[in-house]
Amino acid sequence: MSESTETIYHRVSRLEDEVATLRAEVDRLKHAMRNKIARHEISLIKKGSDVESIID
C-alpha cells in the first residue's frame, strides 16, 4: 500500500470529524432559532397577547 492510499481508519476519522462539525453547526442554528422564538414571544406578550411558550 502506498502512502497516498487512504485507509478505512483515516476515512472513518475524517467522517467523524465532519459529523462533529455538522453537529456543532446544528446546535448553533437551534440556539439561534430558540432566541428568535423567544424574542417573538416577548413581543407578543408586550402587545398583550396570551402566549404559551413552545420552547422547552
Backbone as XML, in Angstrom:
<?xml version="1.0"?>
<chain id="A" units="angstrom">
  <residue number="1" name="MET">
    <atom name="N" x="0.836" y="-1.174" z="0.000"/>
    <atom name="CA" x="0.000" y="0.000" z="0.000"/>
    <atom name="C" x="0.883" y="1.241" z="0.000"/>
  </residue>
  <residue number="2" name="SER">
    <atom name="N" x="0.572" y="2.198" z="-0.857"/>
    <atom name="CA" x="1.373" y="3.412" z="-0.901"/>
    <atom name="C" x="0.929" y="4.384" z="0.191"/>
  </residue>
  <residue number="3" name="GLU">
    <atom name="N" x="1.780" y="5.376" z="0.441"/>
    <atom name="CA" x="1.471" y="6.356" z="1.479"/>
    <atom name="C" x="0.266" y="7.217" z="1.116"/>
  </residue>
  <residue number="4" name="SER">
    <atom name="N" x="-0.017" y="7.377" z="-0.187"/>
    <atom name="CA" x="-1.123" y="8.235" z="-0.601"/>
    <atom name="C" x="-2.476" y="7.526" z="-0.511"/>
  </residue>
  <residue number="5" name="THR">
    <atom name="N" x="-2.465" y="6.221" z="-0.288"/>
    <atom name="CA" x="-3.709" y="5.476" z="-0.173"/>
    <atom name="C" x="-4.326" y="5.715" z="1.191"/>
  </residue>
  <residue number="6" name="GLU">
    <atom name="N" x="-5.596" y="6.102" z="1.170"/>
    <atom name="CA" x="-6.299" y="6.369" z="2.419"/>
    <atom name="C" x="-6.836" y="5.058" z="2.982"/>
  </residue>
  <residue number="7" name="THR">
    <atom name="N" x="-6.547" y="4.800" z="4.228"/>
    <atom name="CA" x="-7.059" y="3.578" z="4.852"/>
    <atom name="C" x="-8.478" y="3.838" z="5.339"/>
  </residue>
  <residue number="8" name="ILE">
    <atom name="N" x="-9.183" y="2.782" z="5.617"/>
    <atom name="CA" x="-10.546" y="2.894" z="6.127"/>
    <atom name="C" x="-10.555" y="3.646" z="7.456"/>
  </residue>
  <residue number="9" name="TYR">
    <atom name="N" x="-9.506" y="3.489" z="8.237"/>
    <atom name="CA" x="-9.413" y="4.149" z="9.535"/>
    <atom name="C" x="-9.290" y="5.662" z="9.370"/>
  </residue>
  <residue number="10" name="HIS">
    <atom name="N" x="-8.489" y="6.082" z="8.381"/>
    <atom name="CA" x="-8.362" y="7.510" z="8.112"/>
    <atom name="C" x="-9.686" y="8.081" z="7.602"/>
  </residue>
  <residue number="11" name="ARG">
    <atom name="N" x="-10.346" y="7.324" z="6.746"/>
    <atom name="CA" x="-11.628" y="7.771" z="6.193"/>
    <atom name="C" x="-12.677" y="7.919" z="7.305"/>
  </residue>
  <residue number="12" name="VAL">
    <atom name="N" x="-12.749" y="6.928" z="8.173"/>
    <atom name="CA" x="-13.701" y="6.981" z="9.289"/>
    <atom name="C" x="-13.378" y="8.161" z="10.196"/>
  </residue>
  <residue number="13" name="SER">
    <atom name="N" x="-12.122" y="8.387" z="10.450"/>
    <atom name="CA" x="-11.703" y="9.506" z="11.288"/>
    <atom name="C" x="-12.134" y="10.833" z="10.672"/>
  </residue>
  <residue number="14" name="ARG">
    <atom name="N" x="-11.929" y="10.990" z="9.361"/>
    <atom name="CA" x="-12.344" y="12.227" z="8.690"/>
    <atom name="C" x="-13.852" y="12.393" z="8.748"/>
  </residue>
  <residue number="15" name="LEU">
    <atom name="N" x="-14.591" y="11.309" z="8.547"/>
    <atom name="CA" x="-16.051" y="11.380" z="8.601"/>
    <atom name="C" x="-16.550" y="11.729" z="9.998"/>
  </residue>
  <residue number="16" name="GLU">
    <atom name="N" x="-15.897" y="11.190" z="11.014"/>
    <atom name="CA" x="-16.269" y="11.534" z="12.393"/>
    <atom name="C" x="-16.043" y="13.012" z="12.663"/>
  </residue>
  <residue number="17" name="ASP">
    <atom name="N" x="-14.953" y="13.561" z="12.133"/>
    <atom name="CA" x="-14.681" y="14.994" z="12.277"/>
    <atom name="C" x="-15.761" y="15.817" z="11.577"/>
  </residue>
  <residue number="18" name="GLU">
    <atom name="N" x="-16.165" y="15.384" z="10.384"/>
    <atom name="CA" x="-17.208" y="16.090" z="9.647"/>
    <atom name="C" x="-18.533" y="16.045" z="10.406"/>
  </residue>
  <residue number="19" name="VAL">
    <atom name="N" x="-18.858" y="14.899" z="10.977"/>
    <atom name="CA" x="-20.094" y="14.761" z="11.753"/>
    <atom name="C" x="-20.058" y="15.692" z="12.958"/>
  </residue>
  <residue number="20" name="ALA">
    <atom name="N" x="-18.942" y="15.756" z="13.639"/>
    <atom name="CA" x="-18.812" y="16.634" z="14.807"/>
    <atom name="C" x="-18.990" y="18.095" z="14.399"/>
  </residue>
  <residue number="21" name="THR">
    <atom name="N" x="-18.427" y="18.484" z="13.268"/>
    <atom name="CA" x="-18.577" y="19.847" z="12.771"/>
    <atom name="C" x="-20.033" y="20.153" z="12.447"/>
  </residue>
  <residue number="22" name="LEU">
    <atom name="N" x="-20.696" y="19.219" z="11.790"/>
    <atom name="CA" x="-22.115" y="19.409" z="11.445"/>
    <atom name="C" x="-22.989" y="19.481" z="12.687"/>
  </residue>
  <residue number="23" name="ARG">
    <atom name="N" x="-22.709" y="18.657" z="13.677"/>
    <atom name="CA" x="-23.479" y="18.701" z="14.927"/>
    <atom name="C" x="-23.321" y="20.045" z="15.624"/>
  </residue>
  <residue number="24" name="ALA">
    <atom name="N" x="-22.113" y="20.571" z="15.627"/>
    <atom name="CA" x="-21.874" y="21.875" z="16.245"/>
    <atom name="C" x="-22.645" y="22.964" z="15.498"/>
  </residue>
  <residue number="25" name="GLU">
    <atom name="N" x="-22.682" y="22.874" z="14.179"/>
    <atom name="CA" x="-23.419" y="23.858" z="13.381"/>
    <atom name="C" x="-24.921" y="23.760" z="13.658"/>
  </residue>
  <residue number="26" name="VAL">
    <atom name="N" x="-25.439" y="22.554" z="13.754"/>
    <atom name="CA" x="-26.862" y="22.360" z="14.059"/>
    <atom name="C" x="-27.175" y="22.930" z="15.442"/>
  </residue>
  <residue number="27" name="ASP">
    <atom name="N" x="-26.296" y="22.714" z="16.404"/>
    <atom name="CA" x="-26.505" y="23.265" z="17.744"/>
    <atom name="C" x="-26.568" y="24.789" z="17.711"/>
  </residue>
  <residue number="28" name="ARG">
    <atom name="N" x="-25.683" y="25.426" z="16.921"/>
    <atom name="CA" x="-25.709" y="26.885" z="16.797"/>
    <atom name="C" x="-27.015" y="27.353" z="16.165"/>
  </residue>
  <residue number="29" name="LEU">
    <atom name="N" x="-27.484" y="26.644" z="15.146"/>
    <atom name="CA" x="-28.739" y="27.006" z="14.489"/>
    <atom name="C" x="-29.932" y="26.843" z="15.429"/>
  </residue>
  <residue number="30" name="LYS">
    <atom name="N" x="-29.935" y="25.751" z="16.198"/>
    <atom name="CA" x="-31.024" y="25.542" z="17.160"/>
    <atom name="C" x="-31.042" y="26.662" z="18.199"/>
  </residue>
  <residue number="31" name="HIS">
    <atom name="N" x="-29.875" y="27.055" z="18.670"/>
    <atom name="CA" x="-29.786" y="28.131" z="19.654"/>
    <atom name="C" x="-30.310" y="29.440" z="19.059"/>
  </residue>
  <residue number="32" name="ALA">
    <atom name="N" x="-29.934" y="29.722" z="17.825"/>
    <atom name="CA" x="-30.390" y="30.943" z="17.164"/>
    <atom name="C" x="-31.907" y="30.933" z="16.993"/>
  </residue>
  <residue number="33" name="MET">
    <atom name="N" x="-32.478" y="29.800" z="16.622"/>
    <atom name="CA" x="-33.927" y="29.706" z="16.450"/>
    <atom name="C" x="-34.641" y="29.863" z="17.785"/>
  </residue>
  <residue number="34" name="ARG">
    <atom name="N" x="-34.104" y="29.285" z="18.841"/>
    <atom name="CA" x="-34.712" y="29.456" z="20.171"/>
    <atom name="C" x="-34.726" y="30.926" z="20.569"/>
  </residue>
  <residue number="35" name="ASN">
    <atom name="N" x="-33.627" y="31.629" z="20.287"/>
    <atom name="CA" x="-33.565" y="33.053" z="20.599"/>
    <atom name="C" x="-34.592" y="33.831" z="19.787"/>
  </residue>
  <residue number="36" name="LYS">
    <atom name="N" x="-34.725" y="33.490" z="18.518"/>
    <atom name="CA" x="-35.684" y="34.181" z="17.657"/>
    <atom name="C" x="-37.113" y="33.947" z="18.146"/>
  </residue>
  <residue number="37" name="ILE">
    <atom name="N" x="-37.427" y="32.722" z="18.503"/>
    <atom name="CA" x="-38.768" y="32.393" z="19.006"/>
    <atom name="C" x="-39.026" y="33.142" z="20.317"/>
  </residue>
  <residue number="38" name="ALA">
    <atom name="N" x="-38.032" y="33.151" z="21.199"/>
    <atom name="CA" x="-38.192" y="33.843" z="22.485"/>
    <atom name="C" x="-38.432" y="35.333" z="22.262"/>
  </residue>
  <residue number="39" name="ARG">
    <atom name="N" x="-37.692" y="35.948" z="21.344"/>
    <atom name="CA" x="-37.900" y="37.372" z="21.058"/>
    <atom name="C" x="-39.301" y="37.616" z="20.508"/>
  </residue>
  <residue number="40" name="HIS">
    <atom name="N" x="-39.769" y="36.728" z="19.657"/>
    <atom name="CA" x="-41.116" y="36.854" z="19.099"/>
    <atom name="C" x="-42.168" y="36.738" z="20.209"/>
  </residue>
  <residue number="41" name="GLU">
    <atom name="N" x="-41.996" y="35.766" z="21.096"/>
    <atom name="CA" x="-42.934" y="35.599" z="22.210"/>
    <atom name="C" x="-42.951" y="36.833" z="23.108"/>
  </residue>
  <residue number="42" name="ILE">
    <atom name="N" x="-41.789" y="37.401" z="23.362"/>
    <atom name="CA" x="-41.716" y="38.601" z="24.195"/>
    <atom name="C" x="-42.463" y="39.749" z="23.526"/>
  </residue>
  <residue number="43" name="SER">
    <atom name="N" x="-42.295" y="39.886" z="22.216"/>
    <atom name="CA" x="-43.002" y="40.975" z="21.526"/>
    <atom name="C" x="-44.514" y="40.761" z="21.583"/>
  </residue>
  <residue number="44" name="LEU">
    <atom name="N" x="-44.969" y="39.516" z="21.501"/>
    <atom name="CA" x="-46.405" y="39.241" z="21.608"/>
    <atom name="C" x="-46.922" y="39.563" z="23.010"/>
  </residue>
  <residue number="45" name="ILE">
    <atom name="N" x="-46.147" y="39.210" z="24.014"/>
    <atom name="CA" x="-46.540" y="39.485" z="25.403"/>
    <atom name="C" x="-46.628" y="40.991" z="25.631"/>
  </residue>
  <residue number="46" name="LYS">
    <atom name="N" x="-45.671" y="41.734" z="25.092"/>
    <atom name="CA" x="-45.686" y="43.189" z="25.239"/>
    <atom name="C" x="-46.928" y="43.790" z="24.592"/>
  </residue>
  <residue number="47" name="LYS">
    <atom name="N" x="-47.442" y="43.143" z="23.546"/>
    <atom name="CA" x="-48.646" y="43.624" z="22.861"/>
    <atom name="C" x="-49.917" y="43.192" z="23.581"/>
  </residue>
  <residue number="48" name="GLY">
    <atom name="N" x="-49.741" y="42.398" z="24.649"/>
    <atom name="CA" x="-50.897" y="41.967" z="25.449"/>
    <atom name="C" x="-51.451" y="40.606" z="25.064"/>
  </residue>
  <residue number="49" name="SER">
    <atom name="N" x="-50.791" y="39.905" z="24.182"/>
    <atom name="CA" x="-51.257" y="38.566" z="23.784"/>
    <atom name="C" x="-50.915" y="37.558" z="24.871"/>
  </residue>
  <residue number="50" name="ASP">
    <atom name="N" x="-51.792" y="36.582" z="25.025"/>
    <atom name="CA" x="-51.534" y="35.477" z="25.948"/>
    <atom name="C" x="-50.753" y="34.430" z="25.168"/>
  </residue>
  <residue number="51" name="VAL">
    <atom name="N" x="-49.527" y="34.180" z="25.574"/>
    <atom name="CA" x="-48.627" y="33.298" z="24.815"/>
    <atom name="C" x="-48.237" y="32.115" z="25.671"/>
  </residue>
  <residue number="52" name="GLU">
    <atom name="N" x="-48.326" y="30.937" z="25.079"/>
    <atom name="CA" x="-47.814" y="29.730" z="25.727"/>
    <atom name="C" x="-46.539" y="29.351" z="24.991"/>
  </residue>
  <residue number="53" name="SER">
    <atom name="N" x="-45.433" y="29.322" z="25.688"/>
    <atom name="CA" x="-44.140" y="29.094" z="25.054"/>
    <atom name="C" x="-44.070" y="27.712" z="24.428"/>
  </residue>
  <residue number="54" name="ILE">
    <atom name="N" x="-43.425" y="27.665" z="23.255"/>
    <atom name="CA" x="-43.194" y="26.377" z="22.598"/>
    <atom name="C" x="-41.779" y="25.889" z="22.838"/>
  </residue>
  <residue number="55" name="ILE">
    <atom name="N" x="-40.996" y="26.708" z="23.559"/>
    <atom name="CA" x="-39.621" y="26.335" z="23.856"/>
    <atom name="C" x="-39.591" y="25.518" z="25.131"/>
  </residue>
  <residue number="56" name="ASP">
    <atom name="N" x="-38.887" y="24.383" z="25.073"/>
    <atom name="CA" x="-38.754" y="23.524" z="26.266"/>
    <atom name="C" x="-37.742" y="24.076" z="27.220"/>
  </residue>
</chain>
